Amino acid sequence: MENEKLLAIPVAIGVVAGIIIGSITENIGLWLSIGISCGAGIGVVASQQKKKEEEN
């Protein structure tokens, strides 16, 4: 359950950021996909770091 939260929160923030930047630049499709992918990347890195901390 904890790992899903670590992935979902950055993805949600990426969606919001993508919508905001996309509406400013009038290209929501591009920025929404960039926001989702950046958020997913950050979430994966955070979950890997959490897993390493639990092992130590």
CORPE-V880584 format. One record per residue. PSI is psi in whole degrees, -180 to 180 (999 if undefined). NEAR is the number of other ideal C-beta (glycine too) atoms within 12 Angstrom. D_CENTER is the distance of its C-alpha to the mean C-alpha in Angstrom with 1 decimal. Layout:
BEGIN
PSI:NEAR:D_CENTER  PSI:NEAR:D_CENTER
END
This chain:
BEGIN
-38:8:16.8  -39:15:15.2  -33:17:13.0  -37:15:11.7  -39:15:10.9  -24:25:9.1  -37:25:6.8  -39:22:7.0  -49:20:6.7  -33:26:3.3  -42:28:2.9  -40:21:6.2  -39:21:6.1  -38:28:4.8  -47:26:7.5  -45:20:9.8  -40:25:9.7  -39:28:10.3  -42:23:13.1  -51:17:14.6  -39:22:14.9  -38:22:15.9  -31:17:18.6  -44:12:19.9  -2:15:20.3  38:10:21.3  69:16:19.1  -38:20:16.4  -45:16:16.1  -52:17:15.2  -29:24:12.7  -44:24:11.0  -37:21:10.6  -43:23:9.6  -42:29:6.8  -44:28:5.6  -39:20:6.5  -42:23:5.3  -40:27:1.5  -40:25:3.9  -44:18:6.2  -40:24:5.5  -40:28:5.6  -43:20:8.5  -42:17:10.1  -40:25:10.2  -34:25:11.7  -40:17:14.1  -39:16:15.2  -40:19:15.8  -40:15:17.8  -39:11:19.8  -37:12:20.7  -29:12:21.9  -31:8:24.1  999:7:25.8
END
